Amino acid sequence: MTTAPAPSLPTGTLATRTGDLRCAAAMAIVGASFVASAALAGFPVLGGQAVRYAVAALVLLAVLAVRRAPWVVPSPRALLRLAALAATGLVGFSVLVVESAARADPSLVGAVVGASPVVLAASAALRARRVAARTLAAAVVVTAGVVVVEGGGPGDALGVVLALGALACEVCFSLLAVPLLPTLGALRVSAYACVLAVPQLAVLGLAAQHLAGRPFLAVPDAGELAALGFLAVIVTAVAFLLWYSGLAEIGPARAGLLAGLLPVAALAASVVLGFEEPGVRPLVGTLVVAAGLVLGLTTPRARRPAAHRLPWRA
């Protein structure tokens, strides 16, 4: 007796699951990196970010060379989009998060930036000119869970405005990349964006040094050097590549749901390393995030045709 082969997973479903895993892994890495970022509290922000993206660009360009991938020259329009991506998703986000955290409680900043799932889902719905009610509902649930995890704290009006700017930059990090991924690929988009972010950060850093007397660079100690290396190689090169390759498969609306894992991963890393005690509120928020992910990432079971229903259910 021969056994029928197991049904193979449809290509679209396999690609979707792979994209989900890549985006989830990227958010887990970025969330866990907040502990490493704490080691750079006394290091110049703009100079540290410039070093981070410079090293990440070298790593990504080296991967391109090792893979012998063709060097695709971006069109003028793509180059402008890449420059805008670097200015918002990399440079702007880094600067605005730091500045907003200086004027508002970090948990408030995290709660505002945590609204990115709703914004990405709504943006995708507007681009597609149709509203995916299930995805939007899931985005609202995930965002509510993020707000519960972060808690929210005091802050002045300017701090909230800066946090909203960081939210806009976080959304641009994905939306500006979507049209570039089919032609350039995730690896090139990640590498080119990091390359373009370095001179922007250098200009801002040198201007801040000249106008406000803030040092642009400093000699890092051992802990700061390790943190910079981790942020450059793992959090930037690896996480960017994972996020953009996943984004190309599942789109910004579905990927935005997985952005809700970022504060959960940050909380988990903080608890595991002993920086924070587990509490009821973060646990409830994590469960709400999980419920939103289940709602948005699972496919509803198709209803059977009426002819196959039982007579008393027809």
N, C-alpha and C positions, 0 to 999 in steps of 0.2 A: 504494500500500500504506500503510495507516494503522498507526501505532505505538501500541502499548498504553501508556496512561499509567502512569507509575511508581507503585507502591503507596505510598499515603500512610502516614506514621508514625502508629500508634495514639495517640489522645489521652493515654491513661495513660502510654505510654512517653515521649511528648514532655514531659509534665508532670514525669515522674520525672527526665529528663535536665536539664530546666531547674532543678529543685530541687537536683540534684547540683551543677550549675555555681554556683548561688547560694551554697550552703553552702561549697563549695570556695573560692570567691572571698572569702567572709567570713573563713574561717580563714587564708587567705593574707594578708589585710589585717591581721588581729590578730597573726599571727606576725611580720610585718614591722615591726609597731609597737613591738616590744620595744627596737629601737634608739632610737626616739624617746623611749621611757620612760626610757632611761638619762640623757637630758638633764634629767630632773626628780629626779635622785638627791638634790639638796640642797633641794628644794622641799617644803613641808609636804604630807604625803600626803593627809590627809583634806580639807584645803582645796583642794588641786589636783583631787582627784576630784570635789568638789562643783562647782567651776567647770566641769570637763569635762562633767558630766552636765547642768548648767544650760544651757550653750551648746548641747549636743546636743538638749535638750528644745526650746529655742527654734527650732532648725533644723527639727526634725521637725514641730513645731506650725505653722511657717510653710509647710511642704510641704502639710500638711493644708489650710491656708487657701487656698493657691494652687490646689490641686486641687478646691476647693469641696466637699470631702468632708463629709458630715453629721457633726456632733459627737455621737457616741454616748456617752451617760452610762452608765458601768459599773454593773451591779447591785451591791448590797452584797456578795454573795458574790464577784463578779468583782473588786471593789475590794480585798477582803481578799487575794485571790490575787495581784493586782498588787503590793500592798504587800509580800507575802511574797517575790515575785519580785525586787523592788527590794532588799529587805533581804538576800537570799541571793546571787542571781546578780550583783548590782552592788556593793552595799556590802560584804557579807560576803566575797565573793571578793577584792575589792581589798585589804581590810584583812588578811585571813588570808594572802594571798600575800606581802605585805610583811613581816608579823610572822614567818612561817615561814622566809622567806629570811634573816632576821636570826639565826636559831638553827640553820639547816641549810644545807648547800650548795645553791645555786640549782638545780644539776642534779638533786639529790635531790628537791627540791620539784617540779621539772618532771616527773620520772619518776612521782611519786605522782599528780599532777594528770593526767598523761597516761593514767591508767587509765580515764578517762571513757568511751572507746568501749565497754569491757566492761560498765561499770555501766549505761550507757544501753541497750545491747542486752539485758542481763538484765532491766532494769526494764520495757522494752517487752514482753519475753517474758512476764513475770509479769502485766502488765496485760492482755495478749491471752490469757493462760492457755494458751499454747502456746509451745514453744521452737523457734525457727527455727535449726536446727543450723548451717546454712551461715553465717548472719549472726553467730551467737555465735562460731563458729570464726574468721571473718574479724576480729571484734573482738579476739579474743585475739592474733591475728597482728599486727594494727595496734598494739595496746598493747605487745607485745613489741618492735616496731620503734621505738616512741616511747621505751621504756626504753633501748634501745641508743643512740639518737640523743642522749638526755639524759645517759647515762652513769651518773649516780648518784654521790653523794659522801657525806661524813660529815655527821652531824647528831645532835642529842640527841633524847631521847624527846618532849619538848614540841614541838620543831620538826616531827617526823613527825606528831604529833597535829594540829598546826595545818595541815599540808599535807593531811591527810585531811579536815579541815574545809573547806579550799579546794576539794578534789575534790567534796565533797557540794554545795557552793554552785555549782560549775560544772555539775553534773548538774541541780540545781534551775533553773538558768537556762533549760534546755530543757523539762524536764518540767512545770514550773509554767505555762509559756506555751502548751503544747499545747491545753488546753481553752479558752483564751481566743482563739486565732487564728480559729476559724470565725465567731465573733460580732463581734469587734473588728477583726480584720485585723492584718497585720504592722506597718503604719505606726502604728496607734493603740497597740498593745501596746508598741512601742518608745518612743513618745513618752510614754505614761503612766508606764511604768516609770522613765524618766529623770526625769520630774517628781517622782515619789515618792521617788527616791533622794536628791534634793538636801536636803530637810529632815532626813532620817535622818543623812546625812553631817555636816550642820551641827550637829546635837545632839551627835554623837560628837566632832566636832572641838572644839566649845566646852567640852565636858566634859573632854577631854584637856588643853585649854589651862588650865582652872581647876585640875585635880587634879595634873597632871604638869608644867605649865609649858610644854607644847609649843605653839608658835605655830600658830594655825589657818590663817592666810593670810599671804602675803608679796607684795611687789611683784616680779613676775617680770622677769628680764632678757630680752633679745631671743630668745635660744635657748630659754628656758623658755616664753616666750609662743608661739613657733612650735610647740613640742612640744605645748602645751596645745591650740592650735587644731587641730593635726593629729589628736590623740587625740579631740577633741570631735566634729569634723565627719566625718572619714574613718573612724576606728576605732570610734566609737560610733554616730553617726547612720547612716552608710552601711553599715557591717558588721552592725549590729543588724538593719537592714531586710533586708539580703540573707539573713542567717541565719534570721530568723523567716519570711520569705516562702518560703525553701527548706524549712524545717522543716514548714511547713503542707502541702507537697506530698509529702514523702518520709517523714515521721515521725521520731521520735527515734532509733530503732535504726540506720537507714541514715545519718542525719545524724551520729550519733555516730562512725561509721567515718571520715567526712570531718574530724572533729576531730583525727584523727591527722596532718593536714597542718599543724597549727599549729606544732609544733616544727621541722618540716622547713622551713617558710617562714621561721621565725626564724633557723635556721641559714643558709639561703641568703642572707637579707638581710645577716647578719653577715659572711659570706664576701665577698659582692659589695662591701660598703662597707669592707672591709679590717680589720674588728675581730677576725676569727678566721681561722685557716688551715684549709683543708680537710684532713680526715683520713680514715683507713680506717674507723674505727668509725662516725662519722656517716654515711658513705656506705653502709656495710652496713645500718645502721638505716633509712636512707631506702629502700633496696631492699626491706627487710622490710615497711615501711609500704606501699610500692607493691604488693607481693604480696598483702597483706591487703585492700587496696582492690580489686584485680582480683578476688579471691575473693568479696568481699561485694557488689560493685556489678554484676558481670556476671551475666546470667541463664543458668542451665545450659540447654544445648540439649535440647529434649524428645526422648525416645526414640521411634523410629518403632514403629507397631504391629507385632505379630509377623507379620501377613499380608504386610507389605511388606518383610520382611527376606529376605535371601538364604537358601536352604535350609541352607547349611552354617553359617549364623549363627543359625538359628532355635532 
